[in-house]
Amino acid sequence: MRTATVTLMVVLLASACSSSAPSGVSLSGEHLSKAADEIAERLIGAGALVNEDAGFELMTEEGFRCAVNRLVEEFGPSDVSDTFSEIAEPEITTTVLVSYVDALYVCGDLRRWTASEAVDEIGAALDVEFDSEFFDCLVEGLSEEKARDFSKQQLSN
């Protein structure tokens, strides 16, 4: 259960990919394998549902593609697919997920995910709902380095 929760949390990281490769193209310019395309589509589909539930965009389609492209180039489609299918060995899963945080750091804005986690936890503790203004204030107040450190800490717990 913990692995599933961590995987879902990692999938939610970031909001936009500022340096993504075009869809279907790896960072080296080569066409992605069918497996890599399928991984990206699964994450994009899951992310759309999460974005809808959150009421704002935690991760764009381009952000998912950017991050998946980086992972597939680093680990190959098999280890990446196995990780997100929750069938990879624990040490592979941890390594891929930590690299995913790094990829999302490059491709997106981890501050949005961190602020989302904070809003959820604070809201639940106080039994209140916060508006988008409160969320935006949290995002602005976080540094990307602190958000990245928080994300990696969550993976190691």
C-alpha positions as CSV (number, residue, x, y, z in Angstrom):
1,M,0.0,0.0,0.0
2,R,2.8,2.4,0.9
3,T,4.4,1.8,-2.5
4,A,1.2,2.6,-4.3
5,T,0.7,5.8,-2.3
6,V,4.3,6.9,-3.0
7,T,3.9,6.1,-6.7
8,L,0.7,8.1,-6.9
9,M,2.3,11.0,-5.1
10,V,5.3,11.0,-7.4
11,V,2.9,11.0,-10.4
12,L,1.3,14.1,-9.1
13,L,4.5,16.2,-9.0
14,A,4.9,19.4,-10.9
15,S,2.8,21.5,-13.3
16,A,4.6,22.1,-16.5
17,C,7.5,21.0,-18.6
18,S,9.6,23.9,-19.6
19,S,12.2,21.8,-21.5
20,S,10.3,18.9,-22.9
21,A,11.0,17.2,-26.1
22,P,8.2,17.1,-28.7
23,S,5.7,14.3,-28.2
24,G,7.0,11.0,-29.4
25,V,10.6,12.1,-29.5
26,S,13.3,11.3,-26.9
27,L,15.7,13.8,-25.5
28,S,18.3,12.6,-28.0
29,G,15.9,13.2,-30.9
30,E,15.2,9.5,-31.5
31,H,11.6,8.3,-31.7
32,L,10.4,6.8,-28.4
33,S,9.6,3.1,-28.3
34,K,6.0,2.0,-28.2
35,A,6.5,1.0,-24.6
36,A,7.7,4.5,-23.7
37,D,4.7,6.0,-25.4
38,E,2.4,3.7,-23.5
39,I,4.0,4.6,-20.1
40,A,3.6,8.3,-20.9
41,E,-0.1,7.8,-21.9
42,R,-0.8,5.9,-18.6
43,L,0.7,8.7,-16.6
44,I,-1.1,11.4,-18.6
45,G,-4.4,9.5,-18.1
46,A,-3.8,9.2,-14.4
47,G,-2.7,12.8,-14.2
48,A,-5.8,14.1,-15.9
49,L,-8.0,12.5,-13.2
50,V,-5.8,13.9,-10.5
51,N,-5.8,17.4,-12.0
52,E,-9.6,17.1,-12.2
53,D,-9.9,16.1,-8.6
54,A,-7.5,18.8,-7.5
55,G,-9.3,21.5,-9.5
56,F,-6.0,22.8,-10.9
57,E,-3.2,21.4,-13.1
58,L,-0.5,19.7,-11.1
59,M,1.1,18.2,-14.2
60,T,0.7,18.9,-17.9
61,E,0.8,16.3,-20.6
62,E,4.1,17.8,-21.8
63,G,5.5,17.4,-18.3
64,F,4.7,13.7,-18.1
65,R,6.2,13.1,-21.6
66,C,9.3,15.1,-20.6
67,A,9.8,13.1,-17.4
68,V,9.1,9.7,-19.0
69,N,11.5,10.5,-21.9
70,R,14.2,11.1,-19.3
71,L,13.5,7.9,-17.4
72,V,13.3,5.7,-20.4
73,E,16.6,7.0,-21.7
74,E,18.2,6.4,-18.3
75,F,16.7,3.0,-17.4
76,G,15.0,1.6,-20.4
77,P,11.3,1.1,-20.9
78,S,11.2,-2.2,-19.0
79,D,12.3,-0.9,-15.6
80,V,10.2,2.2,-16.0
81,S,7.1,0.3,-16.9
82,D,7.6,-2.2,-14.2
83,T,8.1,0.6,-11.6
84,F,4.8,2.3,-12.5
85,S,3.0,-1.1,-12.8
86,E,4.3,-1.8,-9.2
87,I,6.0,-5.0,-10.2
88,A,9.6,-3.9,-10.1
89,E,12.0,-5.0,-7.4
90,P,12.1,-2.5,-4.5
91,E,15.6,-1.2,-5.2
92,I,14.7,-0.6,-8.9
93,T,11.5,1.1,-7.9
94,T,13.2,3.4,-5.4
95,T,16.0,4.3,-8.0
96,V,13.5,5.0,-10.8
97,L,11.2,7.1,-8.5
98,V,14.1,9.2,-7.2
99,S,15.1,9.8,-10.8
100,Y,11.5,10.6,-11.6
101,V,11.6,13.4,-9.0
102,D,14.8,14.7,-10.6
103,A,13.2,14.5,-14.1
104,L,10.1,16.4,-12.8
105,Y,12.4,19.0,-11.2
106,V,13.8,19.6,-14.7
107,C,10.5,19.3,-16.5
108,G,8.1,21.0,-14.1
109,D,7.4,22.9,-10.9
110,L,7.5,20.7,-7.8
111,R,6.3,23.6,-5.8
112,R,2.7,23.0,-7.0
113,W,2.7,19.4,-5.8
114,T,4.2,20.3,-2.5
115,A,1.7,23.1,-2.0
116,S,-1.1,20.7,-2.9
117,E,0.1,18.2,-0.3
118,A,0.2,21.0,2.3
119,V,-3.3,22.3,1.4
120,D,-4.7,18.8,1.7
121,E,-3.0,18.1,5.1
122,I,-3.8,21.5,6.6
123,G,-7.3,21.4,5.3
124,A,-7.9,18.0,6.7
125,A,-6.4,18.9,10.1
126,L,-8.5,22.0,10.4
127,D,-11.6,20.6,8.5
128,V,-11.6,23.5,6.1
129,E,-11.3,24.0,2.4
130,F,-8.8,26.6,1.0
131,D,-9.3,28.6,-2.1
132,S,-6.9,28.9,-5.0
133,E,-5.6,32.2,-3.6
134,F,-4.2,30.3,-0.6
135,F,-2.7,27.6,-2.8
136,D,-1.1,30.2,-5.1
137,C,0.4,31.9,-2.0
138,L,2.0,28.7,-0.8
139,V,3.4,28.0,-4.3
140,E,5.0,31.5,-4.4
141,G,6.5,31.0,-0.9
142,L,8.2,27.7,-1.7
143,S,11.6,27.5,-3.3
144,E,12.1,24.7,-5.9
145,E,15.0,23.3,-3.9
146,K,12.8,22.9,-0.8
147,A,10.1,21.3,-2.8
148,R,12.6,18.9,-4.4
149,D,14.0,18.0,-1.0
150,F,10.5,17.4,0.4
151,S,9.7,15.1,-2.6
152,K,12.8,13.0,-2.1
153,Q,12.2,12.8,1.6
154,Q,8.7,11.5,1.0
155,L,10.2,8.7,-1.2
156,S,12.7,7.6,1.4
157,N,10.1,7.3,4.2
